[in-house]
Amino acid sequence: MKTTLIFLATLIAGSALAAPEAASRPGGIAILPLGETSAPAPEVSWNGKPVLVMRDGAHWKAVIGIPLDTEPGEIALDIAGEEVVFPVEDHHYEEQRLTVKNQSHVTPSQAQLDRIGRERKIIDAALNRFRDVPVDSIALESPVDGPRSSSFGLRRFFNDQPRSPHKGMDIAAGSGTPIRAPRAGIVSATGDYFFNGNTVILDHGQGYVTMYCHLSEIAVEEGEELAPGDVLGAVGATGRVTGPHLHFGTYLNGTAVDPAIVLPTP
């Protein structure tokens, strides 16, 4: 049976979820009602991947990350064995053109491509991790103070060569500025990666993951449990960068979503 869900992209009042624009868009987050908490939480999946289900007062809500390459139209979820459809709105992202001095960060050698491939497997495993624990909110504190770019989703060109869209937010801060965990989580991966430089990935439960790139130093180890506000590293300029800043990524069901949706308004 197919059900079309009219009520979509529900924003939780009083939280940091009030999006600057409609959330049910490519790179956005849809929050869908599932029923009262007097019944057990239903299992929800999309494209074979489990979806975060959280308690919001007396109701269960499904929280779905919508991929950047999603075409406008409908998305079909599996909710307790029933197909439920909700619409995705169109959204246009601008272009970003950057000049990178290190040409290997634009056209890597074969040896570098091999390294990138090995690192991609580690990163993808951490971003797609699903740890079945209760999640009560997706609101985050800012991991570092500083001016935020609105660069999420920009179609990027490095030295005039097209590359994948930008899947995070850049926060300007001086090199060495402490970076703090925006909510409790477990360190699922750390490393010095070709493009991302020194990187930390945090698992907040049920596929909700945050990533911190270009660090000057890493202050945590894989498997370490962090409380909100714990220092995980420091701002730097490692990897493919044009200057010191924090690349901050937020992920749901393995999908990059716009961090501005879950951060408090500056």
Disulfide bonds with the S-S distance in Angstrom:
none
